[in-house]
Amino acid sequence: MPDSFSNVKAVFEQQSMYDAVVQADYMQHTELVATLADWARTQTVPLRIIDLGCGDAWLATHAFRDANVEMYRGVDVSDSSGERARHNTAIWPGRTEVATGNLADFLHKTPDASANVVLASYSVHHLSSEAKIALIADCRRVLVPGGTFFWIDPVRNDNESRDDYINRLTHVMQNDWTALTLDDREKACTHVRTSDFPETGRWMFDQVQRAGFQRTATLLHNDFFDGWAFTKK
Ligand SMILES: C[S@@+](CC[C@H](N)C(=O)[O-])C[C@H]1O[C@@H](n2cnc3c(N)ncnc32)[C@H](O)[C@@H]1O
């Protein structure tokens, strides 16, 4: 069962570890920024963005830096990330809000059809399967018709158990994520073992389709992580 988010909060209050992961591009943030920015260039209406588990909003502020952003609402459980997100999103003065708390509660309180983008990058995999399904329904509710749900997360192969996926990922983290100190690598692996609950791609597609989305783009695909755009029908 997924842990309470107190452990997740503790890990992400300490910024330096995840900063090193992003800077070394171990989770393909460079590719994500490029594909999201390309997508944003094709949009004709101002973006009204909800960012679930925004961290310090590094991804959103790099991807949507040149976009017409009318509203940005981020949420994160980590106070220190929230502080940094408030600072980073000052590039959109008067149009931003960053909340501290549980992303599922935040989304549940978000008004219907109040956004045209929901960005969920590397955050939803911490939830249980049931909570993910409820979250997808809320994503659909808060989006306008034609709105886009970006779901980027660790993804298991079909027929791969959680344990097999976690062992495969932590093996690479332990051996190849050398931009992190040994101690941070150990902490990151412990976090993955206790707090990551990746689904298979097939399960994710089934759930979003059932909720009334269609897949419209692939943002990222590699041995561990995937990212897709789903459009509200
Ligand atoms: C791996 S980081 C991803 C940050 C950013 N979205 C990115 O793509 O770089 C996961 C973030 O989600 C936040 N998070 C995880 N579970 C959460 C929850 N239930 N509610 C709010 N934030 C959560 C963590 O604090 C962390 O900042």
Ligand as a Chemical Component Dictionary entry (heavy atoms), coordinates in Angstrom:
data_LIG
# 
_chem_comp.id                   LIG 
_chem_comp.type                 NON-POLYMER 
_chem_comp.pdbx_formal_charge   0 
_chem_comp.three_letter_code    LIG 
# 
loop_
_chem_comp_atom.comp_id 
_chem_comp_atom.atom_id 
_chem_comp_atom.alt_atom_id 
_chem_comp_atom.type_symbol 
_chem_comp_atom.charge 
_chem_comp_atom.model_Cartn_x 
_chem_comp_atom.model_Cartn_y 
_chem_comp_atom.model_Cartn_z 
_chem_comp_atom.pdbx_ordinal 
LIG C1  C1  C 0  9.761  13.857 -8.594  1  
LIG S1  S1  S 1  9.178  15.416 -8.064  2  
LIG C2  C2  C 0  8.558  16.134 -9.599  3  
LIG C3  C3  C 0  8.596  17.643 -9.597  4  
LIG C4  C4  C 0  8.210  18.257 -10.949 5  
LIG N1  N1  N 0  6.807  18.033 -11.226 6  
LIG C5  C5  C 0  9.073  17.687 -12.039 7  
LIG O1  O1  O 0  8.557  17.062 -12.949 8  
LIG O2  O2  O -1 10.278 17.875 -11.981 9  
LIG C6  C6  C 0  7.642  14.969 -7.282  10 
LIG C7  C7  C 0  7.004  16.151 -6.593  11 
LIG O3  O3  O 0  5.665  15.798 -6.237  12 
LIG C8  C8  C 0  5.435  16.191 -4.907  13 
LIG N2  N2  N 0  4.397  15.286 -4.365  14 
LIG C9  C9  C 0  4.432  13.940 -4.300  15 
LIG N3  N3  N 0  3.275  13.460 -3.790  16 
LIG C10 C10 C 0  2.496  14.545 -3.549  17 
LIG C11 C11 C 0  1.179  14.707 -3.027  18 
LIG N4  N4  N 0  0.419  13.661 -2.658  19 
LIG N5  N5  N 0  0.683  15.956 -2.931  20 
LIG C12 C12 C 0  1.439  17.038 -3.303  21 
LIG N6  N6  N 0  2.686  16.932 -3.791  22 
LIG C13 C13 C 0  3.210  15.700 -3.919  23 
LIG C14 C14 C 0  6.793  16.077 -4.210  24 
LIG O4  O4  O 0  6.891  16.883 -3.054  25 
LIG C15 C15 C 0  7.724  16.520 -5.326  26 
LIG O5  O5  O 0  7.983  17.905 -5.292  27 
# 
loop_
_chem_comp_bond.comp_id 
_chem_comp_bond.atom_id_1 
_chem_comp_bond.atom_id_2 
_chem_comp_bond.value_order 
_chem_comp_bond.pdbx_ordinal 
LIG C1  S1  SING 1  
LIG S1  C2  SING 2  
LIG S1  C6  SING 3  
LIG C2  C3  SING 4  
LIG C3  C4  SING 5  
LIG C4  N1  SING 6  
LIG C4  C5  SING 7  
LIG C5  O1  DOUB 8  
LIG C5  O2  SING 9  
LIG C6  C7  SING 10 
LIG C7  O3  SING 11 
LIG C7  C15 SING 12 
LIG O3  C8  SING 13 
LIG C8  N2  SING 14 
LIG C8  C14 SING 15 
LIG N2  C9  SING 16 
LIG N2  C13 SING 17 
LIG C9  N3  DOUB 18 
LIG N3  C10 SING 19 
LIG C10 C11 SING 20 
LIG C10 C13 DOUB 21 
LIG C11 N4  SING 22 
LIG C11 N5  DOUB 23 
LIG N5  C12 SING 24 
LIG C12 N6  DOUB 25 
LIG N6  C13 SING 26 
LIG C14 O4  SING 27 
LIG C14 C15 SING 28 
LIG C15 O5  SING 29 
# 
